[in-house]
């Protein structure tokens, strides 16, 4: 299943969570969390886009792990998400629910791909950044960064 969305990434975040649990999104962010661009808490994964605006997001649900293809992406990170209800909710930070997708109940791996990060305007309002989220059934594992983005303007 592949779905495409335009998601308001207010406060540079949107959520994937278990609809049955309706968890609270984490609020205890560290600088390390922002560098990872992904954060997990029970029944929720926070994806942290570069822009604090509406961004294009593709969500793909698979039966098995996809190939790791890093070349086309600026940043790729993974986290685990428990979906005991079998209802994956995609939710904006300050908006509401975007969609609820039915999946087999269980634990999933969430791989967040961030692309076009170097296309942002100086004020961060415009750009061609885009995001691909892939989920597949997998045992629980810690957050992993497969490719780390380093902002070329950082430290200047």
N, C-alpha and C positions, 0 to 999 in steps of 0.2 A: 504494500500500500504506500502510495506517495501522495502527499498533500502539500499544497503551496499556500502561504499566508503572507499578509502584510501585518506585522506585529509592532505595536508601539512599545519600544524598549525604554520606557520611562525609567529614570534612575539607572540606565544602562543594564536593564535586566528584564527577563521574562522567565516564566516557570513551566516546568513539566511536573505534574504531580498526580497522585492517585486520587481520583474523583471521590471515591468512597471514604477516604481518610480526611480530605479537605485540610491538609496540614497548614501550619503557619510557616511562611517563608522565613528563612534565617535572617537575622538582623545584625549578627555579630561578625562584621566584615573586618578583615585585616588587609594590609597592603599585599600580602602574599595571595590572598583570595582574588584580588583584582588582577594580579599578574597571571594567575591560572585561567581566568575568564570562565570559570565554572565553579560551582559550590554545591555541595550535597548536604542534606539533612534527612531525617526519617521521612520517607514517602515524597520527597521533593528534590528536584535538581534545578538549580538556577543557572541559566545561560546568560552570559554577560557580553552583549554586543558592544562594539566600539562607539556607536552613536546613540545618543539619548533621543532618538527620533523613531519614526516608523521605518522598519527594516524588512527586507524580503527574507523569508525563512521557508525552507523546504524541510518537511518532516517525512522520514521514511521508516516504515516498520518492516523488519526482515525476520525470516525464520532462523537465520544463522549470521555469524559475524561476517561483515564485509571485508574485502581486501583492504589493507592499509595503503592508501594512496595519498601521499603528503604533498607531492609537487605542486598541485594546483591550489593549495591552501596556505594561508599565512600562519594560522594557529589551529591546532587540533588537540582536543582534550577529552577525556572520558571520565564518567562517574557511573555509579550504580544507582538504580531506582527500583524500589519495591512497589509493585502494582497488585496488591492482593485483591482488589475489587475487579480487576480486568478492565478498568476504565481509565485511560490516560487523558488527563485534562491539560490543555495548553492554555495558559493564563497570563494576561498582562499584569505588570506590577501594580499600576494604579487604575487600570481598566478592569475589565471583567474577563470572563471565560471566552476564549476564542473558538474552541472546539473540544469535543469529548470523543475520543476514539476507542472502540472496543478492541481489546487484545486478550489473548489468553492470560489469566492471572499468573503472576510469578515475579521473579526478579529479572530486571533487564539491565543491559549495559547501554549507556547513552554516549554516543560519540558526537561532539559538537565541532563542526568545521567552520572556521571564520575565514572569509576571503575578501579581497579588495580593501584591506585595511589601510593601505598606503594611498587610497584615492580620496580620503577625507579632506574637506576644505580646512583652512586654518582655524575656523571657528567651530569645526566639528559638526556642522549642521547638514552639510551636503556631502555626498560621496556615493560610490558604487559598491559599498560593502554588502556582503550577502552571507547567508548562514545556512548550513545544511546539518540537520540533526538526524542521526540514524540510531534506531533502537533495535535490539535483538535480545532474545532470552539468553541469560548468562548468570553464572554464580556471582555473588557479591564480591567486589574488589575495590580497593582504594582508588581515589582519584589518580589519574595518570595523564601527564602531558606528553603527547606523541610528537608535537612540534611546537616550540615556543616562539611566539612573535616578540620581537624587540622593536619598539617604536623608534624609527630613525631620528625623531626629534627629541627623544628622551635625553635629558642631561644637557640640552643646548640652551 
